[in-house]
Amino acid sequence: MRTGLKKQQKVTEIFYNAKDPKAEIYTHDTKLKKRLLTYAAKFPELCRQTDDDEQGGLTFVIDKQRVSIRITEPYSEERK
């Protein structure tokens, strides 16, 4: 999809706070959009699409407990 946006403008943003049980995800990432759309269809009580900006970005509200951030260490020379 051509959007007229530069790659640096095609962001993914995750918003949540300590109080609210929901997180909001705004993304242009195609793989993440597909994963969220599939998840929302399968678990509508936990995730739903709330907006489409008509430039390739979608916004979802998802149960905050379903979101995780994984930070991995670089591979050692031995493992490479």
N, C-alpha and C positions, 0 to 999 in steps of 0.2 A: 504494500500500500504506500503510495506516495503521499507525503503529508506536507512537504515544504519545510519541514523542520530539519535542522542540522542534528547530527548524531549527539552532540553535547546537550541538545535541548530535549532529547528523548530520555527522560529520567525515570527512575523508580523511587518513590518516596513512601516510607512507612511511618505512620503517625500513631502513637499511643501514649497513654499516661498511666500513672500508678492507680488512679481511681476507677476509670472506666473499664468495663470488661471487654470492650471491642477495640479493634485496631482498624485503621483505614489504610488501604494500600492503593496508591496511584501508580500506574506503570504503562510504559510503552513497549516493554520487553515481550516479544511474541510468545516465547516459551512459557513465561510466567503467566501471561494472560490466558493461555490455553489451559494451564494447570488450575488456575483460579476458576475459570468458567466450568471446567469439569467438576471441580470440588463443589462449587456452588450448586450445580445441577444435582449432585449426589447427596449433599448435606445442606439443604436450603435453610435449615434452622441455625446453622453455624456460619454461613457465608452467603453474601448476596452482592450482585453488581448494583451499584447505586448511580453510576454516571458513565457516559461515553462522551468525550470531548470533541468527537467528529474529526480529530486529527491523529487518531491512532492510540490515544490514551484512554484507559479504562480505570474506573475507581471501584473498589470493593470494600465492604465492611465485613470483617471476619472476627470470630471469637479470638481474643488475644492469646488464649492458651494454645491455639492451633498454629501459631507463628513461632518459628525458631530461627535463630541466626547461628550459623556454624562457622567458626573460625578455625582454619586448619594450619598446622605448621608446614613449612616447606619440607620437601623430601630430602633425606640425607643422601650423601653421595653413594652410600652403600645401597640404598633402596632404589636409586635411579638406575 
